[in-house]
């Protein structure tokens, strides 16, 4: 990633979205995963087990952009049943992979 892009994301507001789909049928999960991959504000998306289906890391330049993005996702035909968003307040530590 170029330095200018890294600086842009460092200045962004980060949130994590816990997303549950209405169905775990292959065509539903594939449509959802492809749609999220096309959104530049979604930095990461992980399929998880437990109370929700996906954990997505989202970065927006302005906190007002986050509800707009979430509203678009919920109003789309992606099969989303629920979405709980948690704003990141600070990174305690991060290990390089």
Backbone as CSV, one residue per row, in Angstrom:
resi,resn,N_x,N_y,N_z,CA_x,CA_y,CA_z,C_x,C_y,C_z
1,UNK,0.857,-1.186,0.000,0.000,0.000,0.000,0.894,1.237,0.000
2,UNK,0.671,2.204,-0.872,1.468,3.425,-0.893,1.329,4.193,0.418
3,UNK,2.360,4.973,0.740,2.347,5.737,1.990,1.140,6.664,2.090
4,UNK,0.750,7.294,0.978,-0.380,8.216,1.031,-1.665,7.481,1.400
5,UNK,-1.855,6.266,0.896,-3.045,5.488,1.245,-2.996,5.082,2.711
6,UNK,-1.810,4.715,3.191,-1.677,4.340,4.599,-2.027,5.529,5.487
7,UNK,-1.557,6.709,5.131,-1.867,7.900,5.916,-3.360,8.187,5.921
8,UNK,-3.999,7.967,4.769,-5.434,8.193,4.660,-6.179,7.281,5.636
9,UNK,-5.803,6.008,5.711,-6.498,5.069,6.595,-6.163,5.323,8.053
10,UNK,-4.950,5.789,8.350,-4.591,6.084,9.729,-5.465,7.198,10.296
11,UNK,-5.902,8.110,9.438,-6.738,9.230,9.883,-8.214,8.846,9.950
12,UNK,-8.536,7.635,9.513,-9.935,7.215,9.438,-10.451,6.763,10.803
13,UNK,-11.760,6.675,10.885,-12.429,6.106,12.056,-12.678,4.637,11.736
14,UNK,-12.351,3.774,12.685,-12.480,2.340,12.461,-13.609,1.775,13.301
15,UNK,-14.345,0.853,12.703,-15.437,0.174,13.403,-15.396,-1.300,13.034
16,UNK,-16.015,-2.099,13.871,-16.178,-3.519,13.591,-17.671,-3.803,13.520
17,UNK,-18.083,-4.506,12.472,-19.494,-4.844,12.301,-19.677,-6.341,12.485
18,UNK,-20.605,-6.692,13.356,-20.983,-8.090,13.578,-22.236,-8.325,12.750
19,UNK,-22.114,-9.097,11.690,-23.191,-9.237,10.705,-23.752,-10.654,10.725
20,UNK,-25.081,-10.736,10.779,-25.781,-12.019,10.712,-26.625,-12.045,9.447
21,UNK,-26.528,-13.143,8.703,-27.328,-13.307,7.499,-28.593,-14.097,7.812
22,UNK,-29.607,-13.916,6.974,-30.872,-14.640,7.143,-30.730,-16.119,6.815
23,UNK,-29.760,-16.462,5.973,-29.578,-17.832,5.510,-28.094,-18.118,5.340
24,UNK,-27.724,-19.370,5.490,-26.326,-19.740,5.238,-26.201,-20.530,3.930
25,UNK,-27.215,-20.389,3.059,-27.139,-21.027,1.743,-25.971,-20.442,0.958
26,UNK,-25.327,-21.285,0.181,-24.122,-20.893,-0.551,-24.332,-19.648,-1.410
27,UNK,-25.454,-19.577,-2.118,-25.674,-18.417,-2.998,-25.851,-17.126,-2.205
28,UNK,-26.415,-17.226,-1.002,-26.599,-16.046,-0.145,-25.251,-15.574,0.392
29,UNK,-24.456,-16.507,0.920,-23.159,-16.131,1.487,-22.215,-15.620,0.397
30,UNK,-22.265,-16.238,-0.774,-21.395,-15.792,-1.875,-21.764,-14.383,-2.315
31,UNK,-23.058,-14.108,-2.495,-23.504,-12.766,-2.903,-23.056,-11.716,-1.883
32,UNK,-23.208,-12.043,-0.585,-22.801,-11.133,0.481,-21.292,-10.890,0.448
33,UNK,-20.512,-11.964,0.364,-19.051,-11.840,0.387,-18.528,-11.042,-0.806
34,UNK,-19.082,-11.267,-1.979,-18.662,-10.523,-3.175,-19.003,-9.043,-3.017
35,UNK,-20.187,-8.748,-2.515,-20.610,-7.349,-2.336,-19.707,-6.622,-1.344
36,UNK,-19.373,-7.269,-0.219,-18.505,-6.621,0.764,-17.103,-6.407,0.212
37,UNK,-16.609,-7.363,-0.558,-15.263,-7.243,-1.135,-15.156,-6.047,-2.082
38,UNK,-16.286,-5.625,-2.653,-16.288,-4.493,-3.581,-16.322,-3.138,-2.878
39,UNK,-16.542,-3.126,-1.574,-16.612,-1.869,-0.824,-15.228,-1.510,-0.290
40,UNK,-14.683,-0.398,-0.738,-13.330,-0.008,-0.316,-13.254,0.325,1.173
41,UNK,-14.365,0.689,1.783,-14.364,1.012,3.212,-14.325,-0.229,4.096
42,UNK,-14.596,-1.392,3.521,-14.486,-2.646,4.284,-13.062,-3.157,4.102
43,UNK,-12.268,-3.062,5.164,-10.856,-3.427,5.097,-10.641,-4.925,5.238
44,UNK,-11.465,-5.573,6.055,-11.358,-7.010,6.296,-12.751,-7.565,6.522
45,UNK,-12.936,-8.825,6.190,-14.195,-9.501,6.506,-13.870,-10.949,6.809
46,UNK,-14.342,-11.437,7.955,-14.042,-12.793,8.406,-15.327,-13.558,8.681
47,UNK,-15.414,-14.782,8.210,-16.528,-15.674,8.542,-16.204,-16.245,9.917
48,UNK,-17.150,-16.163,10.852,-16.907,-16.602,12.229,-18.039,-17.509,12.703
49,UNK,-17.783,-18.228,13.761,-18.810,-19.040,14.394,-19.282,-18.334,15.655
50,UNK,-20.490,-18.611,16.078,-21.000,-17.990,17.300,-22.290,-17.241,17.060
51,UNK,-22.451,-16.124,17.729,-23.708,-15.366,17.694,-23.958,-14.625,16.391
52,UNK,-22.938,-14.415,15.589,-23.088,-13.745,14.301,-22.256,-14.490,13.276
53,UNK,-22.428,-14.151,12.000,-21.797,-14.900,10.908,-20.496,-14.302,10.396
54,UNK,-20.413,-12.973,10.375,-19.246,-12.286,9.816,-18.798,-11.162,10.741
55,UNK,-17.491,-10.942,10.768,-16.920,-9.793,11.459,-16.183,-8.979,10.404
56,UNK,-16.632,-7.744,10.214,-16.035,-6.874,9.195,-15.372,-5.678,9.859
57,UNK,-14.167,-5.369,9.413,-13.459,-4.172,9.869,-13.699,-3.087,8.831
58,UNK,-14.223,-1.964,9.285,-14.635,-0.884,8.397,-13.890,0.395,8.769
59,UNK,-13.448,1.132,7.770,-12.815,2.436,8.006,-13.561,3.492,7.198
60,UNK,-13.914,4.570,7.875,-14.576,5.697,7.222,-13.825,6.967,7.593
61,UNK,-13.843,7.944,6.703,-13.113,9.189,6.971,-13.880,10.093,7.921
62,UNK,-15.189,9.854,8.040,-16.045,10.696,8.860,-17.049,9.781,9.557
63,UNK,-17.292,9.973,10.831,-18.219,9.095,11.550,-19.633,9.152,10.977
64,UNK,-19.999,10.246,10.333,-21.328,10.348,9.718,-21.471,9.409,8.524
65,UNK,-20.355,8.972,7.943,-20.402,8.049,6.806,-20.783,6.629,7.239
66,UNK,-20.524,6.283,8.476,-20.764,4.916,8.930,-22.240,4.530,8.914
67,UNK,-23.153,5.324,9.501,-24.560,4.935,9.428,-25.100,4.890,7.994
68,UNK,-24.555,5.717,7.112,-24.968,5.699,5.705,-24.567,4.366,5.079
69,UNK,-23.342,3.939,5.321,-22.863,2.664,4.790,-23.684,1.497,5.341
70,UNK,-23.910,1.481,6.639,-24.665,0.398,7.265,-26.103,0.379,6.743
71,UNK,-26.699,1.536,6.586,-28.060,1.622,6.051,-28.125,1.056,4.637
72,UNK,-27.139,1.377,3.810,-27.092,0.838,2.450,-27.007,-0.681,2.484
73,UNK,-26.169,-1.202,3.371,-26.027,-2.661,3.474,-27.341,-3.306,3.907
74,UNK,-27.978,-2.731,4.930,-29.217,-3.309,5.445,-30.358,-3.227,4.441
75,UNK,-30.364,-2.189,3.605,-31.434,-2.008,2.629,-31.156,-2.698,1.297
76,UNK,-30.002,-3.336,1.187,-29.658,-4.037,-0.049,-30.269,-5.439,-0.022
77,UNK,-30.108,-6.141,-1.093,-30.624,-7.511,-1.197,-29.528,-8.515,-0.860
78,UNK,-28.789,-8.262,0.224,-27.675,-9.135,0.593,-28.053,-10.174,1.639
79,UNK,-29.298,-10.168,2.096,-29.740,-11.168,3.054,-29.278,-10.916,4.478
80,UNK,-28.998,-9.659,4.812,-28.543,-9.330,6.160,-29.741,-9.283,7.105
81,UNK,-29.640,-10.033,8.185,-30.691,-10.084,9.204,-30.428,-9.032,10.284
82,UNK,-29.161,-8.917,10.693,-28.809,-7.919,11.706,-27.360,-7.495,11.551
83,UNK,-27.085,-6.294,12.054,-25.735,-5.750,11.997,-25.508,-4.900,13.246
84,UNK,-24.561,-5.319,14.070,-24.198,-4.576,15.275,-22.834,-3.950,15.011
85,UNK,-22.752,-2.632,15.175,-21.518,-1.912,14.874,-20.890,-1.414,16.169
86,UNK,-19.593,-1.628,16.281,-18.837,-1.165,17.450,-17.675,-0.297,16.970
87,UNK,-17.672,0.956,17.407,-16.579,1.865,17.045,-15.332,1.513,17.842
88,UNK,-14.203,1.506,17.169,-12.940,1.269,17.856,-12.510,2.580,18.520
89,UNK,-12.187,2.534,19.805,-11.753,3.739,20.494,-10.234,3.873,20.501
90,UNK,-9.535,2.739,20.579,-8.073,2.765,20.473,-7.551,1.343,20.301
91,UNK,-6.390,1.220,19.716,-5.740,-0.076,19.582,-4.827,-0.264,20.779
92,UNK,-5.054,-1.305,21.541,-4.223,-1.590,22.705,-2.885,-2.140,22.242
93,UNK,-2.907,-3.121,21.344,-1.701,-3.610,20.684,-2.110,-4.319,19.406
94,UNK,-1.163,-4.456,18.517,-1.387,-5.162,17.261,-0.109,-5.884,16.892
95,UNK,-0.201,-7.171,16.684,0.973,-7.962,16.341,1.090,-8.080,14.818
96,UNK,2.275,-7.925,14.307,2.458,-8.145,12.861,2.319,-9.642,12.577
97,UNK,1.822,-9.973,11.392,1.657,-11.381,11.038,2.866,-11.917,10.336
